[in-house]
Amino acid sequence: MTNVPTPQARSVEVALVTGGSRGLGKSMVLSLAKRGIDSIFTYKSRADDARAVVAQVEALGRKAVALQLDVGDSRQFGAFAESVRSELQRVWRRDTIDALVNNAGSGVYAPIASATEAQLDAMFNEHMKAPFFLTQKLLPLMADGGRIVNVSSGLARFSMPGYAPYASMKGAIEVLTRYMAVELGPRGISVNTLAPGAIETDFGGGAVRDNAQLNAMIAGQTALGRVGKPEDIGEALASLLMPESRWINGQRIEVAGGIHL
């Protein structure tokens, strides 16, 4: 029996980032641009914010395309994949992306005793179903030797009351990451989880950013003595897509400054 060589890891030139118009996704897109990587990124409804990110990328000398997508609605994924294919040809004259970052999603505060089925369904659709089926639809457009990064949360490691619906789906995506790594390994595609801690963004209503008491409490529980900033996550994501990280695969990488050690 002849062994078929596994494709070698490739340099990332074009990445697809979901949820790239704000927060962590925006920082990821800009950090990639600073490393010389172009992006296709999605936004849900804030077209003006998306256009502003495209302009920032172009000011850095790179290319970016913003496409509308609600990751909570899997019926959109087929048409979205076709839009990605068209934009790859139009802008880059190529057929594939080198990396996929499953980042988009919202959060919810919902204690187990009062959480609704609708809240749990929304978290499942955004944080588990979307990475599963969106990745499936985009696999024909993924280059052999490419990279996939699924975004999780520190809440999948430590527990805070009220976040069970959100954190449970992040725990599920960490398991899915390992299965993706095994099943896509023959194509040379590495798959990892990036798990941010508490970050100063508008996520969850901007509580970590805007509530000084909460911010101080989290900082006091973090070894490095502060709350995370969006660029902490964007730069970590960019580093994970660099050639020197090619042998990292199937891993959970927490970027949280050492919270709850």
C-alpha atoms as an extended CHARMM CRD file, in Angstrom:
* protein
*
       261  EXT
         1         1  MET       CA              0.0000000000        0.0000000000        0.0000000000  PROA      1               0.0000000000
         2         2  THR       CA              1.4100000000        3.3780000000       -1.0150000000  PROA      2               0.0000000000
         3         3  ASN       CA              1.2750000000        6.1460000000        1.5680000000  PROA      3               0.0000000000
         4         4  VAL       CA             -0.1490000000        9.3990000000        0.2380000000  PROA      4               0.0000000000
         5         5  PRO       CA              1.8760000000       12.3720000000        1.5520000000  PROA      5               0.0000000000
         6         6  THR       CA             -0.0350000000       14.8640000000        3.6770000000  PROA      6               0.0000000000
         7         7  PRO       CA             -0.0510000000       18.3280000000        2.0660000000  PROA      7               0.0000000000
         8         8  GLN       CA              2.3950000000       20.7310000000        3.7030000000  PROA      8               0.0000000000
         9         9  ALA       CA              1.2280000000       23.7640000000        5.6450000000  PROA      9               0.0000000000
        10        10  ARG       CA              0.9780000000       26.8170000000        3.4190000000  PROA      10              0.0000000000
        11        11  SER       CA              1.5000000000       30.5000000000        4.0820000000  PROA      11              0.0000000000
        12        12  VAL       CA             -1.7420000000       32.3160000000        4.8060000000  PROA      12              0.0000000000
        13        13  GLU       CA             -2.4710000000       34.9930000000        2.2290000000  PROA      13              0.0000000000
        14        14  VAL       CA             -6.2820000000       35.2480000000        2.4100000000  PROA      14              0.0000000000
        15        15  ALA       CA             -8.2870000000       34.4760000000        5.5620000000  PROA      15              0.0000000000
        16        16  LEU       CA            -12.0350000000       34.3940000000        6.1540000000  PROA      16              0.0000000000
        17        17  VAL       CA            -13.0900000000       35.7900000000        9.5420000000  PROA      17              0.0000000000
        18        18  THR       CA            -16.7070000000       35.6710000000       10.6970000000  PROA      18              0.0000000000
        19        19  GLY       CA            -17.8860000000       38.6240000000       12.7380000000  PROA      19              0.0000000000
        20        20  GLY       CA            -15.1260000000       40.9460000000       11.5660000000  PROA      20              0.0000000000
        21        21  SER       CA            -16.8640000000       44.3150000000       11.7170000000  PROA      21              0.0000000000
        22        22  ARG       CA            -16.5060000000       44.8650000000       15.4660000000  PROA      22              0.0000000000
        23        23  GLY       CA            -14.9220000000       43.6240000000       18.6640000000  PROA      23              0.0000000000
        24        24  LEU       CA            -12.5020000000       40.7270000000       18.5380000000  PROA      24              0.0000000000
        25        25  GLY       CA            -13.1990000000       40.0070000000       14.8740000000  PROA      25              0.0000000000
        26        26  LYS       CA            -12.2770000000       43.5430000000       13.8670000000  PROA      26              0.0000000000
        27        27  SER       CA             -9.0340000000       43.2820000000       15.8250000000  PROA      27              0.0000000000
        28        28  MET       CA             -8.3000000000       39.9670000000       14.1060000000  PROA      28              0.0000000000
        29        29  VAL       CA             -8.8210000000       41.4220000000       10.6230000000  PROA      29              0.0000000000
        30        30  LEU       CA             -6.6020000000       44.4240000000       11.3750000000  PROA      30              0.0000000000
        31        31  SER       CA             -3.9080000000       42.3050000000       13.0260000000  PROA      31              0.0000000000
        32        32  LEU       CA             -3.8510000000       40.0280000000        9.9890000000  PROA      32              0.0000000000
        33        33  ALA       CA             -3.5380000000       43.0370000000        7.6850000000  PROA      33              0.0000000000
        34        34  LYS       CA             -0.5240000000       44.2340000000        9.6660000000  PROA      34              0.0000000000
        35        35  ARG       CA              1.0450000000       40.8080000000        9.0270000000  PROA      35              0.0000000000
        36        36  GLY       CA              0.4050000000       41.0950000000        5.2960000000  PROA      36              0.0000000000
        37        37  ILE       CA             -2.7330000000       38.9200000000        5.1830000000  PROA      37              0.0000000000
        38        38  ASP       CA             -5.9000000000       39.9120000000        3.3020000000  PROA      38              0.0000000000
        39        39  SER       CA             -9.3740000000       39.0900000000        4.6170000000  PROA      39              0.0000000000
        40        40  ILE       CA            -12.9120000000       38.2920000000        3.6930000000  PROA      40              0.0000000000
        41        41  PHE       CA            -14.9710000000       39.0250000000        6.7830000000  PROA      41              0.0000000000
        42        42  THR       CA            -18.6370000000       38.9110000000        7.6920000000  PROA      42              0.0000000000
        43        43  TYR       CA            -20.9510000000       41.3300000000        9.4110000000  PROA      43              0.0000000000
        44        44  LYS       CA            -24.5150000000       40.7620000000       10.5530000000  PROA      44              0.0000000000
        45        45  SER       CA            -26.1740000000       44.1620000000       10.1500000000  PROA      45              0.0000000000
        46        46  ARG       CA            -23.7340000000       47.0410000000       10.6810000000  PROA      46              0.0000000000
        47        47  ALA       CA            -22.7670000000       47.7790000000        7.0920000000  PROA      47              0.0000000000
        48        48  ASP       CA            -21.2240000000       51.1490000000        7.9820000000  PROA      48              0.0000000000
        49        49  ASP       CA            -18.9460000000       49.5040000000       10.5550000000  PROA      49              0.0000000000
        50        50  ALA       CA            -17.9440000000       46.8890000000        7.9910000000  PROA      50              0.0000000000
        51        51  ARG       CA            -17.0610000000       49.5450000000        5.4060000000  PROA      51              0.0000000000
        52        52  ALA       CA            -14.9740000000       51.3470000000        8.0140000000  PROA      52              0.0000000000
        53        53  VAL       CA            -12.9730000000       48.1680000000        8.7020000000  PROA      53              0.0000000000
        54        54  VAL       CA            -12.3980000000       47.6790000000        4.9580000000  PROA      54              0.0000000000
        55        55  ALA       CA            -11.0600000000       51.2390000000        4.7930000000  PROA      55              0.0000000000
        56        56  GLN       CA             -8.7240000000       50.6090000000        7.7340000000  PROA      56              0.0000000000
        57        57  VAL       CA             -7.3790000000       47.4690000000        6.0730000000  PROA      57              0.0000000000
        58        58  GLU       CA             -6.8180000000       49.3100000000        2.8060000000  PROA      58              0.0000000000
        59        59  ALA       CA             -4.9910000000       52.0650000000        4.6930000000  PROA      59              0.0000000000
        60        60  LEU       CA             -2.5930000000       49.3340000000        5.8520000000  PROA      60              0.0000000000
        61        61  GLY       CA             -1.9440000000       48.4030000000        2.2370000000  PROA      61              0.0000000000
        62        62  ARG       CA             -3.9750000000       45.1860000000        2.2070000000  PROA      62              0.0000000000
        63        63  LYS       CA             -7.3000000000       44.0520000000        0.7160000000  PROA      63              0.0000000000
        64        64  ALA       CA            -10.5490000000       43.1970000000        2.5000000000  PROA      64              0.0000000000
        65        65  VAL       CA            -14.0700000000       42.2810000000        1.4490000000  PROA      65              0.0000000000
        66        66  ALA       CA            -17.0800000000       42.4960000000        3.7880000000  PROA      66              0.0000000000
        67        67  LEU       CA            -19.9920000000       40.0950000000        3.2290000000  PROA      67              0.0000000000
        68        68  GLN       CA            -23.2870000000       40.0840000000        5.1150000000  PROA      68              0.0000000000
        69        69  LEU       CA            -24.0580000000       36.8750000000        7.0420000000  PROA      69              0.0000000000
        70        70  ASP       CA            -26.1720000000       35.9440000000       10.0380000000  PROA      70              0.0000000000
        71        71  VAL       CA            -24.3360000000       32.9100000000       11.4190000000  PROA      71              0.0000000000
        72        72  GLY       CA            -27.4270000000       32.0340000000       13.4330000000  PROA      72              0.0000000000
        73        73  ASP       CA            -29.2730000000       31.1650000000       10.2040000000  PROA      73              0.0000000000
        74        74  SER       CA            -27.6840000000       28.1330000000        8.5560000000  PROA      74              0.0000000000
        75        75  ARG       CA            -29.9840000000       28.5090000000        5.5280000000  PROA      75              0.0000000000
        76        76  GLN       CA            -27.7200000000       31.3250000000        4.3690000000  PROA      76              0.0000000000
        77        77  PHE       CA            -24.5300000000       29.2590000000        4.3000000000  PROA      77              0.0000000000
        78        78  GLY       CA            -24.8330000000       27.8360000000        0.7860000000  PROA      78              0.0000000000
        79        79  ALA       CA            -25.3570000000       31.2110000000       -0.8600000000  PROA      79              0.0000000000
        80        80  PHE       CA            -22.6570000000       32.7060000000        1.3300000000  PROA      80              0.0000000000
        81        81  ALA       CA            -20.1300000000       30.1180000000        0.1430000000  PROA      81              0.0000000000
        82        82  GLU       CA            -20.9460000000       31.0340000000       -3.4530000000  PROA      82              0.0000000000
        83        83  SER       CA            -20.4060000000       34.7070000000       -2.6360000000  PROA      83              0.0000000000
        84        84  VAL       CA            -17.0110000000       33.8480000000       -1.1660000000  PROA      84              0.0000000000
        85        85  ARG       CA            -16.1300000000       31.9290000000       -4.3250000000  PROA      85              0.0000000000
        86        86  SER       CA            -17.1150000000       34.9160000000       -6.4940000000  PROA      86              0.0000000000
        87        87  GLU       CA            -15.1690000000       37.4210000000       -4.3870000000  PROA      87              0.0000000000
        88        88  LEU       CA            -12.0610000000       35.2510000000       -4.4300000000  PROA      88              0.0000000000
        89        89  GLN       CA            -12.1330000000       35.2990000000       -8.2140000000  PROA      89              0.0000000000
        90        90  ARG       CA            -13.0130000000       38.9810000000       -8.5090000000  PROA      90              0.0000000000
        91        91  VAL       CA            -10.5110000000       40.3990000000       -6.0260000000  PROA      91              0.0000000000
        92        92  TRP       CA             -7.7070000000       37.8450000000       -5.8390000000  PROA      92              0.0000000000
        93        93  ARG       CA             -8.0640000000       35.7910000000       -9.0310000000  PROA      93              0.0000000000
        94        94  ARG       CA             -7.9170000000       32.6100000000       -6.9920000000  PROA      94              0.0000000000
        95        95  ASP       CA            -10.2440000000       29.7830000000       -5.9320000000  PROA      95              0.0000000000
        96        96  THR       CA             -9.3670000000       29.1650000000       -2.2880000000  PROA      96              0.0000000000
        97        97  ILE       CA             -8.9530000000       30.7150000000        1.1410000000  PROA      97              0.0000000000
        98        98  ASP       CA             -5.9680000000       29.7770000000        3.2860000000  PROA      98              0.0000000000
        99        99  ALA       CA             -7.6090000000       30.1460000000        6.6900000000  PROA      99              0.0000000000
       100       100  LEU       CA            -11.0510000000       30.1940000000        8.2980000000  PROA      100             0.0000000000
       101       101  VAL       CA            -11.7040000000       31.8170000000       11.6720000000  PROA      101             0.0000000000
       102       102  ASN       CA            -15.0820000000       30.9090000000       13.2080000000  PROA      102             0.0000000000
       103       103  ASN       CA            -15.4640000000       33.9070000000       15.5040000000  PROA      103             0.0000000000
       104       104  ALA       CA            -18.9520000000       35.4270000000       15.1360000000  PROA      104             0.0000000000
       105       105  GLY       CA            -21.5570000000       35.0830000000       17.8450000000  PROA      105             0.0000000000
       106       106  SER       CA            -23.3100000000       36.7980000000       20.7090000000  PROA      106             0.0000000000
       107       107  GLY       CA            -23.5440000000       36.0710000000       24.4200000000  PROA      107             0.0000000000
       108       108  VAL       CA            -26.4160000000       35.7340000000       26.8530000000  PROA      108             0.0000000000
       109       109  TYR       CA            -26.7320000000       35.9280000000       30.6310000000  PROA      109             0.0000000000
       110       110  ALA       CA            -29.2570000000       33.2210000000       31.4870000000  PROA      110             0.0000000000
       111       111  PRO       CA            -29.1460000000       31.2610000000       34.7710000000  PROA      111             0.0000000000
       112       112  ILE       CA            -30.1350000000       27.6110000000       34.4140000000  PROA      112             0.0000000000
       113       113  ALA       CA            -33.2440000000       28.0940000000       36.5570000000  PROA      113             0.0000000000
       114       114  SER       CA            -34.6690000000       30.7230000000       34.2040000000  PROA      114             0.0000000000
       115       115  ALA       CA            -33.0040000000       30.1980000000       30.8130000000  PROA      115             0.0000000000
       116       116  THR       CA            -35.4380000000       29.7550000000       27.9470000000  PROA      116             0.0000000000
       117       117  GLU       CA            -35.3800000000       27.2520000000       25.1280000000  PROA      117             0.0000000000
       118       118  ALA       CA            -35.0710000000       30.1440000000       22.6880000000  PROA      118             0.0000000000
       119       119  GLN       CA            -31.9320000000       31.4000000000       24.4350000000  PROA      119             0.0000000000
       120       120  LEU       CA            -30.3350000000       27.9640000000       24.3690000000  PROA      120             0.0000000000
       121       121  ASP       CA            -31.2830000000       27.4790000000       20.7040000000  PROA      121             0.0000000000
       122       122  ALA       CA            -29.7330000000       30.8360000000       19.7980000000  PROA      122             0.0000000000
       123       123  MET       CA            -26.4540000000       29.9180000000       21.4970000000  PROA      123             0.0000000000
       124       124  PHE       CA            -26.4440000000       26.5100000000       19.7870000000  PROA      124             0.0000000000
       125       125  ASN       CA            -27.1250000000       28.0040000000       16.3620000000  PROA      125             0.0000000000
       126       126  GLU       CA            -24.4090000000       30.6480000000       16.6440000000  PROA      126             0.0000000000
       127       127  HSD       CA            -21.6590000000       28.8590000000       18.5390000000  PROA      127             0.0000000000
       128       128  MET       CA            -21.9830000000       25.2000000000       17.5760000000  PROA      128             0.0000000000
       129       129  LYS       CA            -24.1800000000       24.7170000000       14.5110000000  PROA      129             0.0000000000
       130       130  ALA       CA            -22.6120000000       27.6240000000       12.6170000000  PROA      130             0.0000000000
       131       131  PRO       CA            -18.9590000000       26.5410000000       12.9480000000  PROA      131             0.0000000000
       132       132  PHE       CA            -19.9800000000       22.9780000000       12.0440000000  PROA      132             0.0000000000
       133       133  PHE       CA            -22.0330000000       23.6550000000        8.9240000000  PROA      133             0.0000000000
       134       134  LEU       CA            -20.3200000000       26.8350000000        7.7560000000  PROA      134             0.0000000000
       135       135  THR       CA            -17.0010000000       24.9970000000        7.8310000000  PROA      135             0.0000000000
       136       136  GLN       CA            -18.6400000000       22.1340000000        5.9500000000  PROA      136             0.0000000000
       137       137  LYS       CA            -19.8570000000       24.4930000000        3.2130000000  PROA      137             0.0000000000
       138       138  LEU       CA            -16.4740000000       26.2130000000        2.9580000000  PROA      138             0.0000000000
       139       139  LEU       CA            -14.3080000000       23.0760000000        2.8910000000  PROA      139             0.0000000000
       140       140  PRO       CA            -14.3550000000       22.9540000000       -0.9360000000  PROA      140             0.0000000000
       141       141  LEU       CA            -12.9070000000       26.4790000000       -0.8560000000  PROA      141             0.0000000000
       142       142  MET       CA            -10.2510000000       25.6840000000        1.7520000000  PROA      142             0.0000000000
       143       143  ALA       CA             -6.7370000000       25.2040000000        0.4370000000  PROA      143             0.0000000000
       144       144  ASP       CA             -4.9410000000       21.9970000000        1.4130000000  PROA      144             0.0000000000
       145       145  GLY       CA             -2.4140000000       22.8460000000        4.1070000000  PROA      145             0.0000000000
       146       146  GLY       CA             -4.6700000000       25.6450000000        5.4040000000  PROA      146             0.0000000000
       147       147  ARG       CA             -5.7380000000       26.6180000000        8.9130000000  PROA      147             0.0000000000
       148       148  ILE       CA             -8.9990000000       26.7050000000       10.8480000000  PROA      148             0.0000000000
       149       149  VAL       CA             -9.3790000000       28.4820000000       14.1880000000  PROA      149             0.0000000000
       150       150  ASN       CA            -12.5480000000       28.1360000000       16.2540000000  PROA      150             0.0000000000
       151       151  VAL       CA            -13.0690000000       30.8140000000       18.9080000000  PROA      151             0.0000000000
       152       152  SER       CA            -14.1080000000       29.5390000000       22.3350000000  PROA      152             0.0000000000
       153       153  SER       CA            -14.0400000000       31.2520000000       25.7450000000  PROA      153             0.0000000000
       154       154  GLY       CA            -12.3030000000       31.0840000000       29.0840000000  PROA      154             0.0000000000
       155       155  LEU       CA            -15.7700000000       30.2390000000       30.4320000000  PROA      155             0.0000000000
       156       156  ALA       CA            -15.3660000000       26.7470000000       28.9800000000  PROA      156             0.0000000000
       157       157  ARG       CA            -12.5820000000       26.1540000000       31.5520000000  PROA      157             0.0000000000
       158       158  PHE       CA            -13.8570000000       28.0430000000       34.6120000000  PROA      158             0.0000000000
       159       159  SER       CA            -17.4860000000       28.5550000000       35.6140000000  PROA      159             0.0000000000
       160       160  MET       CA            -19.4260000000       31.7270000000       36.4010000000  PROA      160             0.0000000000
       161       161  PRO       CA            -23.1340000000       31.5580000000       37.3180000000  PROA      161             0.0000000000
       162       162  GLY       CA            -25.4560000000       32.6650000000       34.5330000000  PROA      162             0.0000000000
       163       163  TYR       CA            -23.3710000000       31.6840000000       31.5370000000  PROA      163             0.0000000000
       164       164  ALA       CA            -24.2350000000       27.9980000000       31.1550000000  PROA      164             0.0000000000
       165       165  PRO       CA            -26.0100000000       28.3010000000       27.7480000000  PROA      165             0.0000000000
       166       166  TYR       CA            -23.1110000000       30.2400000000       26.2260000000  PROA      166             0.0000000000
       167       167  ALA       CA            -20.2490000000       28.3700000000       27.8680000000  PROA      167             0.0000000000
       168       168  SER       CA            -21.7340000000       24.9420000000       27.1640000000  PROA      168             0.0000000000
       169       169  MET       CA            -21.6660000000       25.6350000000       23.4360000000  PROA      169             0.0000000000
       170       170  LYS       CA            -18.0820000000       26.8490000000       23.7120000000  PROA      170             0.0000000000
       171       171  GLY       CA            -17.2240000000       23.5710000000       25.4190000000  PROA      171             0.0000000000
       172       172  ALA       CA            -18.8270000000       21.7670000000       22.4940000000  PROA      172             0.0000000000
       173       173  ILE       CA            -16.7980000000       23.7040000000       19.9370000000  PROA      173             0.0000000000
       174       174  GLU       CA            -13.6110000000       22.6830000000       21.6960000000  PROA      174             0.0000000000
       175       175  VAL       CA            -14.5280000000       19.0150000000       21.1960000000  PROA      175             0.0000000000
       176       176  LEU       CA            -15.4940000000       19.7190000000       17.5900000000  PROA      176             0.0000000000
       177       177  THR       CA            -12.0820000000       21.3260000000       17.0350000000  PROA      177             0.0000000000
       178       178  ARG       CA            -10.3170000000       18.0880000000       17.9290000000  PROA      178             0.0000000000
       179       179  TYR       CA            -12.5290000000       16.0720000000       15.5930000000  PROA      179             0.0000000000
       180       180  MET       CA            -11.9530000000       18.5640000000       12.7800000000  PROA      180             0.0000000000
       181       181  ALA       CA             -8.2010000000       18.2770000000       13.3290000000  PROA      181             0.0000000000
       182       182  VAL       CA             -8.3730000000       14.4880000000       12.9840000000  PROA      182             0.0000000000
       183       183  GLU       CA            -10.6890000000       14.3970000000        9.9740000000  PROA      183             0.0000000000
       184       184  LEU       CA             -9.0120000000       17.2430000000        8.0590000000  PROA      184             0.0000000000
       185       185  GLY       CA             -5.4770000000       16.1470000000        8.8530000000  PROA      185             0.0000000000
       186       186  PRO       CA             -5.1250000000       14.1570000000        5.6140000000  PROA      186             0.0000000000
       187       187  ARG       CA             -5.5410000000       17.4670000000        3.7580000000  PROA      187             0.0000000000
       188       188  GLY       CA             -2.8490000000       19.0880000000        5.8910000000  PROA      188             0.0000000000
       189       189  ILE       CA             -5.4100000000       21.4450000000        7.4830000000  PROA      189             0.0000000000
       190       190  SER       CA             -4.6370000000       22.2540000000       11.1100000000  PROA      190             0.0000000000
       191       191  VAL       CA             -7.5040000000       23.1460000000       13.4370000000  PROA      191             0.0000000000
       192       192  ASN       CA             -7.1660000000       24.8600000000       16.8070000000  PROA      192             0.0000000000
       193       193  THR       CA             -9.2680000000       26.5980000000       19.4380000000  PROA      193             0.0000000000
       194       194  LEU       CA             -8.5230000000       30.1340000000       20.6010000000  PROA      194             0.0000000000
       195       195  ALA       CA            -10.1570000000       30.8730000000       23.9560000000  PROA      195             0.0000000000
       196       196  PRO       CA            -10.2080000000       34.5490000000       25.0110000000  PROA      196             0.0000000000
       197       197  GLY       CA            -10.7940000000       35.6210000000       28.5850000000  PROA      197             0.0000000000
       198       198  ALA       CA            -12.7020000000       38.7520000000       29.5590000000  PROA      198             0.0000000000
       199       199  ILE       CA            -12.0160000000       41.4850000000       26.9920000000  PROA      199             0.0000000000
       200       200  GLU       CA            -12.9050000000       45.1810000000       26.8620000000  PROA      200             0.0000000000
       201       201  THR       CA            -15.3470000000       45.1880000000       23.9250000000  PROA      201             0.0000000000
       202       202  ASP       CA            -19.0690000000       45.7800000000       23.4060000000  PROA      202             0.0000000000
       203       203  PHE       CA            -19.6850000000       42.0130000000       23.7890000000  PROA      203             0.0000000000
       204       204  GLY       CA            -22.4350000000       41.2730000000       26.3140000000  PROA      204             0.0000000000
       205       205  GLY       CA            -23.5000000000       44.9040000000       26.3750000000  PROA      205             0.0000000000
       206       206  GLY       CA            -19.9720000000       46.1450000000       27.0270000000  PROA      206             0.0000000000
       207       207  ALA       CA            -20.0810000000       45.2300000000       30.7310000000  PROA      207             0.0000000000
       208       208  VAL       CA            -16.3890000000       44.3440000000       31.0440000000  PROA      208             0.0000000000
       209       209  ARG       CA            -15.4040000000       47.5510000000       29.2460000000  PROA      209             0.0000000000
       210       210  ASP       CA            -17.8610000000       49.9600000000       30.8510000000  PROA      210             0.0000000000
       211       211  ASN       CA            -18.4250000000       48.6540000000       34.4000000000  PROA      211             0.0000000000
       212       212  ALA       CA            -15.4140000000       49.8540000000       36.4000000000  PROA      212             0.0000000000
       213       213  GLN       CA            -16.2120000000       47.6140000000       39.3720000000  PROA      213             0.0000000000
       214       214  LEU       CA            -16.4900000000       44.4920000000       37.2130000000  PROA      214             0.0000000000
       215       215  ASN       CA            -13.3520000000       45.4400000000       35.3020000000  PROA      215             0.0000000000
       216       216  ALA       CA            -11.3870000000       45.8170000000       38.5360000000  PROA      216             0.0000000000
       217       217  MET       CA            -12.7060000000       42.5340000000       39.9070000000  PROA      217             0.0000000000
       218       218  ILE       CA            -11.6060000000       40.6080000000       36.8130000000  PROA      218             0.0000000000
       219       219  ALA       CA             -8.2180000000       42.3430000000       36.8150000000  PROA      219             0.0000000000
       220       220  GLY       CA             -7.7580000000       41.2710000000       40.4270000000  PROA      220             0.0000000000
       221       221  GLN       CA             -8.3370000000       37.6370000000       39.4620000000  PROA      221             0.0000000000
       222       222  THR       CA             -5.8630000000       37.7650000000       36.5700000000  PROA      222             0.0000000000
       223       223  ALA       CA             -2.1690000000       37.0310000000       37.0640000000  PROA      223             0.0000000000
       224       224  LEU       CA             -1.0790000000       39.8630000000       34.7530000000  PROA      224             0.0000000000
       225       225  GLY       CA             -3.2960000000       42.3110000000       36.6340000000  PROA      225             0.0000000000
       226       226  ARG       CA             -5.5680000000       43.7030000000       33.9320000000  PROA      226             0.0000000000
       227       227  VAL       CA             -8.5000000000       42.8980000000       31.6830000000  PROA      227             0.0000000000
       228       228  GLY       CA             -7.7650000000       41.8960000000       28.0980000000  PROA      228             0.0000000000
       229       229  LYS       CA             -7.9270000000       44.2800000000       25.1580000000  PROA      229             0.0000000000
       230       230  PRO       CA             -9.1120000000       43.3910000000       21.6220000000  PROA      230             0.0000000000
       231       231  GLU       CA             -5.5920000000       43.6330000000       20.2220000000  PROA      231             0.0000000000
       232       232  ASP       CA             -4.4320000000       40.9430000000       22.6880000000  PROA      232             0.0000000000
       233       233  ILE       CA             -6.7110000000       38.5090000000       20.8840000000  PROA      233             0.0000000000
       234       234  GLY       CA             -6.1960000000       39.8140000000       17.3580000000  PROA      234             0.0000000000
       235       235  GLU       CA             -2.4300000000       39.5420000000       17.6570000000  PROA      235             0.0000000000
       236       236  ALA       CA             -2.6380000000       36.0520000000       19.1660000000  PROA      236             0.0000000000
       237       237  LEU       CA             -4.8530000000       34.9230000000       16.2890000000  PROA      237             0.0000000000
       238       238  ALA       CA             -2.4560000000       36.3680000000       13.7330000000  PROA      238             0.0000000000
       239       239  SER       CA              0.4600000000       34.6050000000       15.4190000000  PROA      239             0.0000000000
       240       240  LEU       CA             -1.4010000000       31.3180000000       15.2780000000  PROA      240             0.0000000000
       241       241  LEU       CA             -1.7040000000       31.6760000000       11.5010000000  PROA      241             0.0000000000
       242       242  MET       CA              1.9740000000       32.3840000000       10.9540000000  PROA      242             0.0000000000
       243       243  PRO       CA              4.2290000000       29.7030000000        9.3420000000  PROA      243             0.0000000000
       244       244  GLU       CA              6.0920000000       29.1150000000       12.6190000000  PROA      244             0.0000000000
       245       245  SER       CA              2.8330000000       27.8830000000       14.2150000000  PROA      245             0.0000000000
       246       246  ARG       CA              2.2530000000       25.2210000000       11.5440000000  PROA      246             0.0000000000
       247       247  TRP       CA              2.8420000000       22.2710000000       13.9120000000  PROA      247             0.0000000000
       248       248  ILE       CA              0.2380000000       23.3780000000       16.4670000000  PROA      248             0.0000000000
       249       249  ASN       CA             -2.8570000000       21.2730000000       15.8570000000  PROA      249             0.0000000000
       250       250  GLY       CA             -5.9340000000       20.1570000000       17.7860000000  PROA      250             0.0000000000
       251       251  GLN       CA             -5.0850000000       22.4260000000       20.7140000000  PROA      251             0.0000000000
       252       252  ARG       CA             -6.9740000000       24.7860000000       23.0050000000  PROA      252             0.0000000000
       253       253  ILE       CA             -5.0130000000       28.0120000000       23.4300000000  PROA      253             0.0000000000
       254       254  GLU       CA             -6.3560000000       30.3150000000       26.1410000000  PROA      254             0.0000000000
       255       255  VAL       CA             -5.4760000000       33.9940000000       25.7640000000  PROA      255             0.0000000000
       256       256  ALA       CA             -6.6040000000       35.4040000000       29.0970000000  PROA      256             0.0000000000
       257       257  GLY       CA             -3.6070000000       36.8310000000       30.9550000000  PROA      257             0.0000000000
       258       258  GLY       CA             -3.6960000000       34.0040000000       33.4930000000  PROA      258             0.0000000000
       259       259  ILE       CA             -7.1950000000       34.3740000000       34.9280000000  PROA      259             0.0000000000
       260       260  HSD       CA             -8.2710000000       31.8920000000       37.6430000000  PROA      260             0.0000000000
       261       261  LEU       CA             -5.0050000000       29.9730000000       37.6520000000  PROA      261             0.0000000000
